[in-house]
Amino acid sequence: MEILLSVENAPTPTGGVAVVARGEVDFSTAGLLDDRVVEADELVVPPRSVVVDLSGVTFLSAAGVGVLVAAHHRSLRRGVPLWVVVSHRSVLRTLTACDALSVLRVVDRSPAPGTGHPNSRARHA
């Protein structure tokens, strides 16, 4: 059986947590992404950030978008900024089609070392 998605949590230099995903996020794998994002959210002390790095994700379904939007709302309630890093056009297309760019903070590269937040062009801030 082929592994469709791998997700790992790693500390950021500023005390936040990066959730690094590689592969495909669909109905069958969205739960794994959700588990790791929930873990990251629980580990972070406000005002540190959670960065969901989807730069290694080549496919994102609406189920994955639902995970990200729910994580965004959880993080807001806790005062934890949540950033989503996207590099594949197909992932950005899904976020656009689901109107998630109006809710999520999406950037096109990882946070700058030592800053705790993305230094690239934010698609929503």
BAFI-3210 file (N, C-alpha, C; in Angstrom, 3 decimals, decimal comma, padded with zeros to 6 digits):
// residues 125
n [1|2|3|4|5|6|7|8|9|10|11|12|13|14|15|16|17|18|19|20|21|22|23|24|25|26|27|28|29|30|31|32|33|34|35|36|37|38|39|40|41|42|43|44|45|46|47|48|49|50|51|52|53|54|55|56|57|58|59|60|61|62|63|64|65|66|67|68|69|70|71|72|73|74|75|76|77|78|79|80|81|82|83|84|85|86|87|88|89|90|91|92|93|94|95|96|97|98|99|100|101|102|103|104|105|106|107|108|109|110|111|112|113|114|115|116|117|118|119|120|121|122|123|124|125]
n.u [000,831|000,583|001,881|000,071|000,239|002,441|003,009|004,579|005,389|007,280|009,429|009,598|012,097|011,278|009,670|007,222|005,196|005,757|003,839|004,485|003,640|003,562|002,704|-000,526|-003,580|-006,578|-009,934|-009,366|-006,954|-007,093|-007,722|-005,331|-003,762|-005,339|-005,092|-002,350|-002,271|-003,982|-002,481|-000,230|-001,411|-002,156|000,328|001,522|002,181|000,342|001,643|002,760|003,197|001,412|002,456|001,306|002,727|002,318|003,854|004,934|002,757|000,846|-001,739|-004,859|-007,866|-011,353|-011,921|-009,481|-009,270|-011,346|-010,247|-008,182|-009,610|-011,149|-009,027|-007,997|-010,085|-010,066|-007,505|-007,759|-009,520|-007,810|-005,871|-003,673|-001,698|-002,252|-000,660|-000,601|001,358|001,871|002,845|002,278|000,410|-001,977|-002,917|-003,346|-005,348|-007,467|-007,887|-008,698|-011,029|-012,664|-013,099|-011,426|-009,310|-010,229|-010,425|-008,201|-004,722|-002,598|000,481|003,261|005,679|007,938|008,104|010,327|013,504|013,730|011,741|009,093|006,869|005,544|007,530|006,922|004,871|001,755|-001,331|-003,612|-004,151]
n.v [-001,178|002,148|005,065|007,912|010,359|012,139|013,525|015,720|017,218|020,010|022,023|025,599|028,167|030,271|029,439|028,536|026,099|024,049|022,395|020,001|018,843|016,262|015,047|013,831|015,333|014,152|012,842|010,449|010,934|013,319|013,300|012,601|014,887|016,715|015,679|016,203|018,992|019,767|018,794|020,492|022,992|022,700|022,581|025,063|028,196|031,087|034,260|032,767|031,098|028,765|027,033|025,727|023,834|023,311|023,027|020,735|019,345|017,965|017,625|018,771|018,253|019,174|018,218|018,498|021,276|021,879|020,944|022,819|025,255|024,775|024,503|027,072|028,548|027,400|028,162|030,946|031,350|030,737|032,642|032,177|032,666|031,319|030,117|029,262|027,587|027,481|026,008|024,671|025,013|023,617|023,153|025,760|026,456|024,838|025,944|028,475|027,900|026,926|029,186|029,729|031,443|033,817|033,482|032,091|032,619|032,684|031,957|032,077|030,882|029,578|030,751|033,427|032,751|033,061|034,999|034,198|034,622|034,592|036,043|036,560|037,291|037,716|036,158|036,620|038,500]
n.w [000,000|-000,897|000,656|001,037|002,305|004,397|007,566|009,711|012,829|013,853|015,851|015,537|015,036|016,622|018,676|017,882|016,113|013,337|010,975|008,845|005,781|003,317|000,181|-000,656|000,207|000,942|001,301|002,629|003,931|005,284|007,997|009,287|008,815|010,232|012,869|013,397|013,166|015,239|017,416|017,166|017,617|020,268|021,489|021,147|022,628|022,972|021,997|019,891|016,682|014,542|011,779|008,902|006,683|003,480|001,280|000,224|-000,598|-003,135|-003,927|-002,843|-001,322|-000,853|001,670|002,986|002,933|004,659|007,061|007,400|007,623|009,935|011,747|011,633|012,852|015,440|016,263|016,226|018,387|020,472|020,258|018,677|015,952|012,704|009,936|006,481|004,227|000,826|-002,240|-004,591|-007,550|-007,935|-005,365|-004,475|-006,288|-005,377|-002,815|-003,596|-005,110|-003,098|-001,674|000,438|000,720|001,619|004,272|005,405|006,269|003,832|002,405|000,096|000,686|003,226|006,710|007,571|008,986|012,481|012,736|013,122|011,615|008,278|005,719|003,204|000,319|001,509|000,968|002,252|005,106]
ca.u [000,000|001,343|001,578|-000,344|000,535|003,225|002,881|005,431|005,436|008,636|009,471|010,189|013,115|010,683|008,795|005,990|005,261|005,498|003,223|005,027|002,928|004,053|001,863|-001,874|-004,573|-007,923|-010,840|-008,760|-005,763|-007,341|-007,712|-003,943|-003,397|-006,072|-004,465|-001,081|-002,552|-004,514|-001,316|000,568|-002,171|-002,108|001,699|001,941|001,736|000,126|001,242|003,539|002,416|001,398|002,650|000,970|003,539|001,792|004,675|005,163|001,464|000,567|-003,190|-005,633|-009,297|-012,201|-011,774|-008,294|-009,616|-012,149|-009,303|-007,475|-010,546|-011,439|-007,814|-007,944|-011,040|-009,538|-006,357|-008,261|-010,061|-006,688|-004,929|-002,488|-001,743|-002,075|-000,241|-000,595|002,345|001,467|003,719|001,739|-000,757|-003,197|-003,376|-003,873|-006,629|-008,498|-008,172|-009,442|-012,356|-013,434|-013,141|-010,686|-008,345|-010,842|-010,378|-006,871|-003,507|-001,864|001,695|003,857|006,930|008,021|008,465|011,745|014,101|013,812|010,689|007,845|005,792|006,043|008,009|006,623|003,601|000,594|-002,523|-004,617|-003,475]
ca.v [000,000|003,381|006,109|009,100|011,588|012,108|014,797|015,786|018,488|020,400|023,365|026,678|028,873|031,301|028,853|028,033|024,731|023,854|021,134|019,830|017,764|015,893|014,056|014,199|015,457|013,888|012,360|009,354|011,375|014,601|013,062|012,643|016,301|017,317|015,248|016,913|020,421|019,878|018,651|021,717|024,061|022,470|022,791|026,455|029,172|032,374|034,559|032,021|030,703|027,451|027,151|024,494|023,891|022,429|023,156|019,390|018,734|018,097|017,578|019,135|018,155|019,996|017,706|019,148|022,686|021,888|020,813|024,089|026,278|024,452|024,828|028,531|029,006|026,975|029,012|032,287|031,335|030,656|033,732|031,613|032,868|030,130|030,431|028,122|027,775|026,762|026,247|024,044|025,711|022,824|023,388|027,120|026,423|024,286|026,956|029,542|027,388|026,769|030,518|029,680|032,532|034,924|033,129|031,642|033,386|031,814|032,552|031,210|030,266|029,395|031,924|033,786|032,277|034,000|036,012|033,640|034,811|034,598|037,317|036,606|037,916|037,055|036,210|037,153|038,769]
ca.w [000,000|-001,021|001,631|000,301|003,030|005,629|008,276|010,899|013,546|014,227|016,443|014,746|015,827|017,479|019,683|017,282|015,602|011,916|010,577|007,497|005,092|001,986|-000,477|-001,079|001,275|000,451|002,344|003,391|004,654|005,967|009,440|009,741|008,851|011,349|014,120|013,598|013,374|016,605|018,305|017,086|018,266|021,714|021,956|020,994|023,615|022,315|020,610|018,904|015,512|013,908|010,337|008,204|005,469|002,444|000,071|-000,295|-000,928|-004,562|-004,119|-001,663|-001,581|000,012|003,043|003,521|003,163|005,885|008,179|007,554|008,109|011,346|012,508|011,702|013,868|016,751|016,572|016,549|019,755|021,414|020,041|018,018|014,496|011,874|008,572|005,564|003,174|-000,387|-003,384|-005,800|-008,105|-007,759|-003,987|-004,465|-007,018|-004,488|-001,792|-004,271|-005,463|-001,858|-001,077|001,705|000,783|002,351|005,691|005,820|005,963|002,919|001,848|-000,908|001,147|004,675|007,493|007,648|010,238|013,590|012,783|013,603|010,662|006,911|005,207|001,787|-000,031|002,097|000,138|003,170|006,381]
c.u [000,881|000,903|001,284|000,070|001,429|003,131|003,722|005,329|006,874|008,602|010,071|011,209|012,534|009,710|007,446|006,164|004,936|004,909|003,597|004,382|003,529|003,125|000,521|-002,807|-005,943|-008,762|-010,178|-007,557|-005,970|-007,312|-006,306|-003,459|-004,072|-005,444|-003,191|-001,296|-003,122|-003,377|-000,487|-000,119|-002,121|-000,724|002,115|001,339|001,557|001,139|002,076|002,612|002,445|001,516|002,346|001,646|003,045|002,632|005,013|003,888|001,150|-000,919|-003,862|-007,105|-010,053|-012,139|-010,561|-008,526|-010,433|-011,281|-008,628|-008,375|-010,902|-010,240|-007,677|-008,861|-010,603|-008,400|-006,777|-008,770|-008,953|-005,714|-003,625|-002,604|-001,485|-001,774|-000,254|000,363|001,966|002,475|003,184|000,470|-002,049|-003,781|-003,984|-005,212|-007,748|-008,879|-008,997|-010,869|-013,252|-013,587|-012,427|-009,677|-008,911|-010,781|-008,947|-005,787|-002,612|-000,683|002,349|005,252|006,966|008,382|009,971|012,307|014,168|012,695|009,369|006,669|006,368|006,475|007,707|005,278|002,446|-000,579|-003,717|-003,912|-004,417]
c.v [001,249|004,390|007,383|010,393|011,294|013,496|014,722|017,165|018,751|021,789|024,367|027,405|029,883|030,744|028,406|026,592|024,742|022,462|020,945|018,601|017,540|014,825|014,622|014,244|015,285|013,357|011,303|009,789|012,660|014,444|013,106|014,092|016,986|016,947|016,038|018,401|020,650|019,761|019,931|022,859|023,923|022,740|024,265|027,329|030,505|033,401|033,846|031,458|029,208|027,713|025,792|024,578|022,842|022,501|021,799|018,655|019,021|018,061|017,894|019,083|019,103|019,513|018,331|020,619|022,807|021,776|022,150|025,188|026,024|024,797|026,331|029,058|028,603|027,883|030,426|032,357|031,327|031,820|033,275|031,871|031,557|030,588|029,157|028,453|026,880|027,050|025,641|024,749|024,940|023,025|024,778|027,192|025,900|025,293|028,097|029,091|027,242|028,096|030,565|030,812|033,743|034,694|032,876|032,658|032,463|032,583|031,566|030,721|030,259|030,689|032,167|033,307|033,389|035,010|035,490|033,870|034,898|036,002|037,471|037,282|037,122|037,219|036,690|037,381|039,254]
c.w [000,000|000,037|000,864|000,969|004,220|006,245|009,534|011,519|013,961|014,844|015,463|015,622|016,823|018,514|019,170|016,854|014,117|011,716|009,112|006,864|003,713|001,416|-000,881|000,120|000,638|001,607|003,225|004,225|005,457|007,487|010,024|009,827|010,033|012,686|014,412|013,837|014,771|017,613|018,333|017,814|019,781|022,298|021,993|022,085|022,890|022,806|019,548|017,825|015,237|012,414|009,724|006,833|004,479|001,171|-000,541|-000,651|-002,395|-004,888|-002,801|-002,032|-000,653|001,457|003,715|003,805|004,442|007,125|008,449|008,111|009,570|012,230|012,674|012,808|015,281|017,187|016,934|017,985|020,799|021,286|019,420|016,515|013,753|010,455|007,752|004,427|001,996|-001,486|-004,682|-006,260|-007,886|-006,362|-003,880|-005,195|-006,139|-003,419|-002,380|-004,568|-004,245|-001,104|000,266|001,827|001,506|003,865|006,159|005,491|005,140|002,345|000,902|-000,558|002,665|005,397|007,483|008,973|011,281|013,683|013,308|012,684|009,259|006,482|003,726|001,563|000,566|001,147|000,944|004,492|007,435]
res [m|e|i|l|l|s|v|e|n|a|p|t|p|t|g|g|v|a|v|v|a|r|g|e|v|d|f|s|t|a|g|l|l|d|d|r|v|v|e|a|d|e|l|v|v|p|p|r|s|v|v|v|d|l|s|g|v|t|f|l|s|a|a|g|v|g|v|l|v|a|a|h|h|r|s|l|r|r|g|v|p|l|w|v|v|v|s|h|r|s|v|l|r|t|l|t|a|c|d|a|l|s|v|l|r|v|v|d|r|s|p|a|p|g|t|g|h|p|n|s|r|a|r|h|a]
***
